[in-house]
Amino acid sequence: MSVGNNIRKYRELKKVTMEELAIKARMGIQTLESYESNERIPELDTILKISTVLDIPASELMEFHEDDTKIDKELENLISEIGTKSSKLILKKARDFSEQDVLRAMNLLYDLNQQKK
């Protein structure tokens, strides 16, 4: 489970509405919705606020459980397209960055590619 899924799970377990959690954690409801739908990843201070409101350890919100240990088909296809060596290099480098950093880098690469055309 992702952070967003964990927020939703514990919010529902504690019988707290999205509106209540948003108000108590001092954030907009749209922001909370974006976290729960995994569109955005909350910063650590936000996770701490949410965990305080829900009265659970922050580590519970950040705990990640992989639902399926198999590599999905799309990932297999991408690895075969660009090659195992390139895939390993990209994935090893991606470990050093947050998801937001990787998305920013991908946007920069996309922009560079568009300029070449």
Buried (B, 14 or more C-beta within 10 A) or exposed (E): BBBBBBBBBBBEEEEBEBEEBBBBBEBEEEBBBBBBEBEBBBEEEBBBBBBEBBEBEBEBBBEEEEEEEEEEEEEEEEBEEEEEEEBEEEEEEEEEEEEEEBEEEEEEEEEEEEEEE
